Amino acid sequence: MTERILAFALLLWPLAALADAGYFCSFETSPMDCGFKEQAKVPGRASLVDIARDGSKAVRLYTEPGDNDVRGSGTWERNDLTLDQARTGCYEGAEQWWAHSVLFPGDYVAAAEGGVVAAFHHTGGRGQANFQIFVKPEGLRFTGAGGPSVAFRSGDPGYYQKYLGPLVKNRWYDFVYHVKWSSDSDGFMFAWVNGVQELAHRGPTLYAGQGCYFKLANYHAASGAPSAVIHDRVVRGSSAAEVSLTPLQHVLQPAVP
C-alpha cells in the first residue's frame, strides 16, 4: 500500500510543478519569450531548437570567436538572455523557489579560464554574481557572494562555492533553488541538481543595497572556437512542488489528496 501511495505522489509531482508558478517560460515561439532580452555581439545569436525539456522547443545560445566586448564582457565572449529585476523578483527579504534546465550539446566548449551558463546577477556594477553556474574543463561548480562588501574571488568575505563534478554533455541538468535574498545572515541558498541536494548555504545572498536579476548565459573566456549552450523551462514559484519536475532530496513530497 505504501508503495502505491508513493507512486501516486510521484505521478502528481510534474502536474503540481506547472500549477500556480509565479513565472514560467519554455521558449515556444522566440528566444525573447517571457520578457527575456538578448545580449549579443551579433543580434540573433540566440535561436530556438527542437531539443526540449518542456514543450517542443528550447533556446540555444551561441557564440563565435570574437563575440567579445558585449555589455562589459571585455575579452570574454557572450550570448546571454536577461530577465529584469522586476520579473525576477529579487529584492531584499524575498523568498523564492526557482528551476531551470541546461543541456551542454556536443559543440559546447569549456574555456580554459572558465565560463558561466546561468546566474542571478547583482544590480551593481562590480564583483561576482550573487549566484552562478561556473564551468571549466574540469567540471561545474556553484559560486555565490553577498554581504556588506563586494566579493571578487574565493577567500573574499561573503564568497562561497561548491564543486558539482565533471561536465556531462547531451543530457539535461535540472537545477532547483530555494533562496532567501538577503544581505544579512538570515539569507540562504539551497540548490539541487537532478533531484540531489548539492548546496546548503546560510548567510548573505545579496550585496547590501542591491537586488539581482536572472540570466541564461553562454558567457566565457575566449577559446578560439564556436560554442553553444541549450536552456529550457525557467520557473519561479513559492514551493518545490510548483517548480520541480522531480522529487527533491530532503524535501517533503506533496501530500496525496
Contacts in CASP RR format, 6 or more apart in sequence:
PFRMAT RR
TARGET T0000
AUTHOR 0000-0000-0000
METHOD contacts of the structure
MODEL  1
MTERILAFALLLWPLAALADAGYFCSFETSPMDCGFKEQAKVPGRASLVD
IARDGSKAVRLYTEPGDNDVRGSGTWERNDLTLDQARTGCYEGAEQWWAH
SVLFPGDYVAAAEGGVVAAFHHTGGRGQANFQIFVKPEGLRFTGAGGPSV
AFRSGDPGYYQKYLGPLVKNRWYDFVYHVKWSSDSDGFMFAWVNGVQELA
HRGPTLYAGQGCYFKLANYHAASGAPSAVIHDRVVRGSSAAEVSLTPLQH
VLQPAVP
5 256 0 8 1.000
6 253 0 8 1.000
8 256 0 8 1.000
9 253 0 8 1.000
9 254 0 8 1.000
9 255 0 8 1.000
9 256 0 8 1.000
10 247 0 8 1.000
10 253 0 8 1.000
12 254 0 8 1.000
12 256 0 8 1.000
13 241 0 8 1.000
13 244 0 8 1.000
13 245 0 8 1.000
13 246 0 8 1.000
13 247 0 8 1.000
13 253 0 8 1.000
13 254 0 8 1.000
14 245 0 8 1.000
14 246 0 8 1.000
16 241 0 8 1.000
16 242 0 8 1.000
16 254 0 8 1.000
17 99 0 8 1.000
17 235 0 8 1.000
17 241 0 8 1.000
17 242 0 8 1.000
17 243 0 8 1.000
17 244 0 8 1.000
17 245 0 8 1.000
18 24 0 8 1.000
19 241 0 8 1.000
19 242 0 8 1.000
20 237 0 8 1.000
20 238 0 8 1.000
20 242 0 8 1.000
21 235 0 8 1.000
21 236 0 8 1.000
21 237 0 8 1.000
21 242 0 8 1.000
21 243 0 8 1.000
22 235 0 8 1.000
22 236 0 8 1.000
22 237 0 8 1.000
22 238 0 8 1.000
22 242 0 8 1.000
23 34 0 8 1.000
23 87 0 8 1.000
23 234 0 8 1.000
23 235 0 8 1.000
23 236 0 8 1.000
23 237 0 8 1.000
24 34 0 8 1.000
24 234 0 8 1.000
24 235 0 8 1.000
24 236 0 8 1.000
25 33 0 8 1.000
25 34 0 8 1.000
25 35 0 8 1.000
25 36 0 8 1.000
25 233 0 8 1.000
25 234 0 8 1.000
25 235 0 8 1.000
26 33 0 8 1.000
26 52 0 8 1.000
26 53 0 8 1.000
26 54 0 8 1.000
26 55 0 8 1.000
26 57 0 8 1.000
26 58 0 8 1.000
26 232 0 8 1.000
26 233 0 8 1.000
26 234 0 8 1.000
27 33 0 8 1.000
27 34 0 8 1.000
27 48 0 8 1.000
27 57 0 8 1.000
27 58 0 8 1.000
27 59 0 8 1.000
27 231 0 8 1.000
27 232 0 8 1.000
28 55 0 8 1.000
28 56 0 8 1.000
28 57 0 8 1.000
29 48 0 8 1.000
29 57 0 8 1.000
30 48 0 8 1.000
31 38 0 8 1.000
31 44 0 8 1.000
31 46 0 8 1.000
31 47 0 8 1.000
31 48 0 8 1.000
31 59 0 8 1.000
31 81 0 8 1.000
32 38 0 8 1.000
32 46 0 8 1.000
32 81 0 8 1.000
34 83 0 8 1.000
34 87 0 8 1.000
34 234 0 8 1.000
35 83 0 8 1.000
35 84 0 8 1.000
35 87 0 8 1.000
36 81 0 8 1.000
36 82 0 8 1.000
36 83 0 8 1.000
36 216 0 8 1.000
37 81 0 8 1.000
37 82 0 8 1.000
37 84 0 8 1.000
38 44 0 8 1.000
38 45 0 8 1.000
38 46 0 8 1.000
38 79 0 8 1.000
38 80 0 8 1.000
38 81 0 8 1.000
39 70 0 8 1.000
39 71 0 8 1.000
39 78 0 8 1.000
39 79 0 8 1.000
39 80 0 8 1.000
39 81 0 8 1.000
39 82 0 8 1.000
40 46 0 8 1.000
40 67 0 8 1.000
40 70 0 8 1.000
40 78 0 8 1.000
40 79 0 8 1.000
40 80 0 8 1.000
41 64 0 8 1.000
41 66 0 8 1.000
41 67 0 8 1.000
41 68 0 8 1.000
41 69 0 8 1.000
41 70 0 8 1.000
41 77 0 8 1.000
41 78 0 8 1.000
41 79 0 8 1.000
42 64 0 8 1.000
42 67 0 8 1.000
45 61 0 8 1.000
45 62 0 8 1.000
45 63 0 8 1.000
45 64 0 8 1.000
45 67 0 8 1.000
45 79 0 8 1.000
46 59 0 8 1.000
46 60 0 8 1.000
46 61 0 8 1.000
46 62 0 8 1.000
46 79 0 8 1.000
46 81 0 8 1.000
47 59 0 8 1.000
47 60 0 8 1.000
47 62 0 8 1.000
48 57 0 8 1.000
48 58 0 8 1.000
48 59 0 8 1.000
48 60 0 8 1.000
49 57 0 8 1.000
49 58 0 8 1.000
49 59 0 8 1.000
49 60 0 8 1.000
49 230 0 8 1.000
50 56 0 8 1.000
50 57 0 8 1.000
51 58 0 8 1.000
51 103 0 8 1.000
51 105 0 8 1.000
51 230 0 8 1.000
52 58 0 8 1.000
52 232 0 8 1.000
53 101 0 8 1.000
53 103 0 8 1.000
53 172 0 8 1.000
53 174 0 8 1.000
53 232 0 8 1.000
53 233 0 8 1.000
53 245 0 8 1.000
54 101 0 8 1.000
54 232 0 8 1.000
54 233 0 8 1.000
57 232 0 8 1.000
58 103 0 8 1.000
58 230 0 8 1.000
58 231 0 8 1.000
58 232 0 8 1.000
59 81 0 8 1.000
59 216 0 8 1.000
59 230 0 8 1.000
59 231 0 8 1.000
59 232 0 8 1.000
60 105 0 8 1.000
60 228 0 8 1.000
60 229 0 8 1.000
60 230 0 8 1.000
61 79 0 8 1.000
61 80 0 8 1.000
61 81 0 8 1.000
61 216 0 8 1.000
61 217 0 8 1.000
61 218 0 8 1.000
61 228 0 8 1.000
61 229 0 8 1.000
61 230 0 8 1.000
61 231 0 8 1.000
62 79 0 8 1.000
62 218 0 8 1.000
62 226 0 8 1.000
62 227 0 8 1.000
62 228 0 8 1.000
63 77 0 8 1.000
63 78 0 8 1.000
63 79 0 8 1.000
63 218 0 8 1.000
63 220 0 8 1.000
63 226 0 8 1.000
63 227 0 8 1.000
63 228 0 8 1.000
64 77 0 8 1.000
64 226 0 8 1.000
65 77 0 8 1.000
65 222 0 8 1.000
65 223 0 8 1.000
65 224 0 8 1.000
65 225 0 8 1.000
65 226 0 8 1.000
66 77 0 8 1.000
66 222 0 8 1.000
67 77 0 8 1.000
67 78 0 8 1.000
67 79 0 8 1.000
68 74 0 8 1.000
68 75 0 8 1.000
68 76 0 8 1.000
68 77 0 8 1.000
68 78 0 8 1.000
68 222 0 8 1.000
70 77 0 8 1.000
70 78 0 8 1.000
70 79 0 8 1.000
70 80 0 8 1.000
71 78 0 8 1.000
71 80 0 8 1.000
73 219 0 8 1.000
75 221 0 8 1.000
75 222 0 8 1.000
76 115 0 8 1.000
76 219 0 8 1.000
76 220 0 8 1.000
76 221 0 8 1.000
76 222 0 8 1.000
77 219 0 8 1.000
77 220 0 8 1.000
77 221 0 8 1.000
77 222 0 8 1.000
77 223 0 8 1.000
77 227 0 8 1.000
78 217 0 8 1.000
78 218 0 8 1.000
78 219 0 8 1.000
78 220 0 8 1.000
79 218 0 8 1.000
79 219 0 8 1.000
80 215 0 8 1.000
80 216 0 8 1.000
80 217 0 8 1.000
80 218 0 8 1.000
80 219 0 8 1.000
81 215 0 8 1.000
81 216 0 8 1.000
81 217 0 8 1.000
81 231 0 8 1.000
82 121 0 8 1.000
82 213 0 8 1.000
82 214 0 8 1.000
82 215 0 8 1.000
83 213 0 8 1.000
83 214 0 8 1.000
83 215 0 8 1.000
83 234 0 8 1.000
84 213 0 8 1.000
85 91 0 8 1.000
85 123 0 8 1.000
85 211 0 8 1.000
85 212 0 8 1.000
85 213 0 8 1.000
87 214 0 8 1.000
88 120 0 8 1.000
88 212 0 8 1.000
88 213 0 8 1.000
88 214 0 8 1.000
88 236 0 8 1.000
89 96 0 8 1.000
89 236 0 8 1.000
90 96 0 8 1.000
90 120 0 8 1.000
90 181 0 8 1.000
90 206 0 8 1.000
90 211 0 8 1.000
90 212 0 8 1.000
90 213 0 8 1.000
90 214 0 8 1.000
91 181 0 8 1.000
91 211 0 8 1.000
92 181 0 8 1.000
92 182 0 8 1.000
92 183 0 8 1.000
92 206 0 8 1.000
92 209 0 8 1.000
92 211 0 8 1.000
93 180 0 8 1.000
93 181 0 8 1.000
93 182 0 8 1.000
94 180 0 8 1.000
94 181 0 8 1.000
95 178 0 8 1.000
95 179 0 8 1.000
95 180 0 8 1.000
95 181 0 8 1.000
96 177 0 8 1.000
96 178 0 8 1.000
96 179 0 8 1.000
96 181 0 8 1.000
96 236 0 8 1.000
96 237 0 8 1.000
96 238 0 8 1.000
97 176 0 8 1.000
97 177 0 8 1.000
97 178 0 8 1.000
97 179 0 8 1.000
97 236 0 8 1.000
97 237 0 8 1.000
97 238 0 8 1.000
97 239 0 8 1.000
97 240 0 8 1.000
97 242 0 8 1.000
97 243 0 8 1.000
97 244 0 8 1.000
98 175 0 8 1.000
98 176 0 8 1.000
98 177 0 8 1.000
98 179 0 8 1.000
98 214 0 8 1.000
98 234 0 8 1.000
98 235 0 8 1.000
98 236 0 8 1.000
98 237 0 8 1.000
98 243 0 8 1.000
99 174 0 8 1.000
99 175 0 8 1.000
99 176 0 8 1.000
99 177 0 8 1.000
99 233 0 8 1.000
99 234 0 8 1.000
99 235 0 8 1.000
99 243 0 8 1.000
99 244 0 8 1.000
99 245 0 8 1.000
100 118 0 8 1.000
100 175 0 8 1.000
100 216 0 8 1.000
100 231 0 8 1.000
100 232 0 8 1.000
100 233 0 8 1.000
100 234 0 8 1.000
100 235 0 8 1.000
101 172 0 8 1.000
101 173 0 8 1.000
101 174 0 8 1.000
101 175 0 8 1.000
101 231 0 8 1.000
101 232 0 8 1.000
101 233 0 8 1.000
102 117 0 8 1.000
102 118 0 8 1.000
102 133 0 8 1.000
102 172 0 8 1.000
102 173 0 8 1.000
102 175 0 8 1.000
102 229 0 8 1.000
102 230 0 8 1.000
102 231 0 8 1.000
103 170 0 8 1.000
103 171 0 8 1.000
103 172 0 8 1.000
103 173 0 8 1.000
103 229 0 8 1.000
103 230 0 8 1.000
103 231 0 8 1.000
103 232 0 8 1.000
104 117 0 8 1.000
104 167 0 8 1.000
104 168 0 8 1.000
104 169 0 8 1.000
104 170 0 8 1.000
104 173 0 8 1.000
104 229 0 8 1.000
104 230 0 8 1.000
105 169 0 8 1.000
105 170 0 8 1.000
105 228 0 8 1.000
105 229 0 8 1.000
105 230 0 8 1.000
106 169 0 8 1.000
106 170 0 8 1.000
107 226 0 8 1.000
107 227 0 8 1.000
107 228 0 8 1.000
108 169 0 8 1.000
108 227 0 8 1.000
108 228 0 8 1.000
108 229 0 8 1.000
109 220 0 8 1.000
109 223 0 8 1.000
109 225 0 8 1.000
109 226 0 8 1.000
109 227 0 8 1.000
110 135 0 8 1.000
110 136 0 8 1.000
110 137 0 8 1.000
110 139 0 8 1.000
110 167 0 8 1.000
110 220 0 8 1.000
111 136 0 8 1.000
111 220 0 8 1.000
111 221 0 8 1.000
111 222 0 8 1.000
111 223 0 8 1.000
111 227 0 8 1.000
112 136 0 8 1.000
112 137 0 8 1.000
112 221 0 8 1.000
112 223 0 8 1.000
113 136 0 8 1.000
113 220 0 8 1.000
113 221 0 8 1.000
114 134 0 8 1.000
114 135 0 8 1.000
114 136 0 8 1.000
114 220 0 8 1.000
114 221 0 8 1.000
115 134 0 8 1.000
115 135 0 8 1.000
115 136 0 8 1.000
115 219 0 8 1.000
115 220 0 8 1.000
115 221 0 8 1.000
116 129 0 8 1.000
116 132 0 8 1.000
116 133 0 8 1.000
116 134 0 8 1.000
116 135 0 8 1.000
116 217 0 8 1.000
116 219 0 8 1.000
116 220 0 8 1.000
117 133 0 8 1.000
117 135 0 8 1.000
117 216 0 8 1.000
117 217 0 8 1.000
117 218 0 8 1.000
117 219 0 8 1.000
117 229 0 8 1.000
117 231 0 8 1.000
118 132 0 8 1.000
118 133 0 8 1.000
118 175 0 8 1.000
118 214 0 8 1.000
118 215 0 8 1.000
118 216 0 8 1.000
118 217 0 8 1.000
118 231 0 8 1.000
119 129 0 8 1.000
119 130 0 8 1.000
119 131 0 8 1.000
119 132 0 8 1.000
119 133 0 8 1.000
119 214 0 8 1.000
119 215 0 8 1.000
119 217 0 8 1.000
120 129 0 8 1.000
120 130 0 8 1.000
120 131 0 8 1.000
120 132 0 8 1.000
120 179 0 8 1.000
120 212 0 8 1.000
120 213 0 8 1.000
120 214 0 8 1.000
120 215 0 8 1.000
121 129 0 8 1.000
121 130 0 8 1.000
121 132 0 8 1.000
121 212 0 8 1.000
121 213 0 8 1.000
121 214 0 8 1.000
121 215 0 8 1.000
122 129 0 8 1.000
122 130 0 8 1.000
122 206 0 8 1.000
122 207 0 8 1.000
122 210 0 8 1.000
122 211 0 8 1.000
122 212 0 8 1.000
123 210 0 8 1.000
123 211 0 8 1.000
123 212 0 8 1.000
123 213 0 8 1.000
124 207 0 8 1.000
124 210 0 8 1.000
126 150 0 8 1.000
127 145 0 8 1.000
127 150 0 8 1.000
127 151 0 8 1.000
127 152 0 8 1.000
128 143 0 8 1.000
128 144 0 8 1.000
128 145 0 8 1.000
128 151 0 8 1.000
128 152 0 8 1.000
128 153 0 8 1.000
128 159 0 8 1.000
129 143 0 8 1.000
129 144 0 8 1.000
129 145 0 8 1.000
129 212 0 8 1.000
130 144 0 8 1.000
130 145 0 8 1.000
130 146 0 8 1.000
130 181 0 8 1.000
130 205 0 8 1.000
130 206 0 8 1.000
130 207 0 8 1.000
130 211 0 8 1.000
130 212 0 8 1.000
131 142 0 8 1.000
131 143 0 8 1.000
131 144 0 8 1.000
131 177 0 8 1.000
131 179 0 8 1.000
131 189 0 8 1.000
131 205 0 8 1.000
131 212 0 8 1.000
132 142 0 8 1.000
132 143 0 8 1.000
132 144 0 8 1.000
133 140 0 8 1.000
133 141 0 8 1.000
133 142 0 8 1.000
133 175 0 8 1.000
134 140 0 8 1.000
134 141 0 8 1.000
134 142 0 8 1.000
134 143 0 8 1.000
134 161 0 8 1.000
135 167 0 8 1.000
135 220 0 8 1.000
137 167 0 8 1.000
138 166 0 8 1.000
139 163 0 8 1.000
139 164 0 8 1.000
139 165 0 8 1.000
139 166 0 8 1.000
139 167 0 8 1.000
140 163 0 8 1.000
140 164 0 8 1.000
140 165 0 8 1.000
140 166 0 8 1.000
140 167 0 8 1.000
141 161 0 8 1.000
141 162 0 8 1.000
141 163 0 8 1.000
141 164 0 8 1.000
141 165 0 8 1.000
142 161 0 8 1.000
142 162 0 8 1.000
142 164 0 8 1.000
142 191 0 8 1.000
142 198 0 8 1.000
142 199 0 8 1.000
143 159 0 8 1.000
143 160 0 8 1.000
143 161 0 8 1.000
144 151 0 8 1.000
144 158 0 8 1.000
144 159 0 8 1.000
144 160 0 8 1.000
144 161 0 8 1.000
144 189 0 8 1.000
144 201 0 8 1.000
144 205 0 8 1.000
145 151 0 8 1.000
145 156 0 8 1.000
145 158 0 8 1.000
145 159 0 8 1.000
145 160 0 8 1.000
145 207 0 8 1.000
146 158 0 8 1.000
146 159 0 8 1.000
146 183 0 8 1.000
146 204 0 8 1.000
146 205 0 8 1.000
146 206 0 8 1.000
146 207 0 8 1.000
147 157 0 8 1.000
147 158 0 8 1.000
147 183 0 8 1.000
147 184 0 8 1.000
147 204 0 8 1.000
147 206 0 8 1.000
147 207 0 8 1.000
147 208 0 8 1.000
148 183 0 8 1.000
148 204 0 8 1.000
148 207 0 8 1.000
148 208 0 8 1.000
149 156 0 8 1.000
149 157 0 8 1.000
149 158 0 8 1.000
149 207 0 8 1.000
150 207 0 8 1.000
151 157 0 8 1.000
151 158 0 8 1.000
151 159 0 8 1.000
152 159 0 8 1.000
153 159 0 8 1.000
154 161 0 8 1.000
158 203 0 8 1.000
158 204 0 8 1.000
160 201 0 8 1.000
162 191 0 8 1.000
162 198 0 8 1.000
162 199 0 8 1.000
164 193 0 8 1.000
164 198 0 8 1.000
172 232 0 8 1.000
173 193 0 8 1.000
173 194 0 8 1.000
174 192 0 8 1.000
174 193 0 8 1.000
174 194 0 8 1.000
174 195 0 8 1.000
174 244 0 8 1.000
174 245 0 8 1.000
174 246 0 8 1.000
175 191 0 8 1.000
175 192 0 8 1.000
175 193 0 8 1.000
176 191 0 8 1.000
176 192 0 8 1.000
176 195 0 8 1.000
176 240 0 8 1.000
176 243 0 8 1.000
176 244 0 8 1.000
176 248 0 8 1.000
177 189 0 8 1.000
177 190 0 8 1.000
177 191 0 8 1.000
177 192 0 8 1.000
178 188 0 8 1.000
178 189 0 8 1.000
178 190 0 8 1.000
178 191 0 8 1.000
178 240 0 8 1.000
179 187 0 8 1.000
179 188 0 8 1.000
179 189 0 8 1.000
179 190 0 8 1.000
179 205 0 8 1.000
180 186 0 8 1.000
180 187 0 8 1.000
180 188 0 8 1.000
180 189 0 8 1.000
180 205 0 8 1.000
181 187 0 8 1.000
181 205 0 8 1.000
181 206 0 8 1.000
181 211 0 8 1.000
181 212 0 8 1.000
182 203 0 8 1.000
182 204 0 8 1.000
182 205 0 8 1.000
182 206 0 8 1.000
183 204 0 8 1.000
183 205 0 8 1.000
183 206 0 8 1.000
183 207 0 8 1.000
183 208 0 8 1.000
183 209 0 8 1.000
183 210 0 8 1.000
184 203 0 8 1.000
184 204 0 8 1.000
185 202 0 8 1.000
185 203 0 8 1.000
185 204 0 8 1.000
186 203 0 8 1.000
187 202 0 8 1.000
187 203 0 8 1.000
187 204 0 8 1.000
187 205 0 8 1.000
188 200 0 8 1.000
188 201 0 8 1.000
188 202 0 8 1.000
188 203 0 8 1.000
188 205 0 8 1.000
189 199 0 8 1.000
189 201 0 8 1.000
189 205 0 8 1.000
190 197 0 8 1.000
190 199 0 8 1.000
190 200 0 8 1.000
190 201 0 8 1.000
191 197 0 8 1.000
191 198 0 8 1.000
191 199 0 8 1.000
192 198 0 8 1.000
192 244 0 8 1.000
192 248 0 8 1.000
192 249 0 8 1.000
194 246 0 8 1.000
195 244 0 8 1.000
195 246 0 8 1.000
195 247 0 8 1.000
195 248 0 8 1.000
195 249 0 8 1.000
196 249 0 8 1.000
197 248 0 8 1.000
197 249 0 8 1.000
197 250 0 8 1.000
206 212 0 8 1.000
214 234 0 8 1.000
216 231 0 8 1.000
216 234 0 8 1.000
217 229 0 8 1.000
218 227 0 8 1.000
218 228 0 8 1.000
218 229 0 8 1.000
220 227 0 8 1.000
233 245 0 8 1.000
235 242 0 8 1.000
235 243 0 8 1.000
236 243 0 8 1.000
237 243 0 8 1.000
240 248 0 8 1.000
240 251 0 8 1.000
241 254 0 8 1.000
247 253 0 8 1.000
END
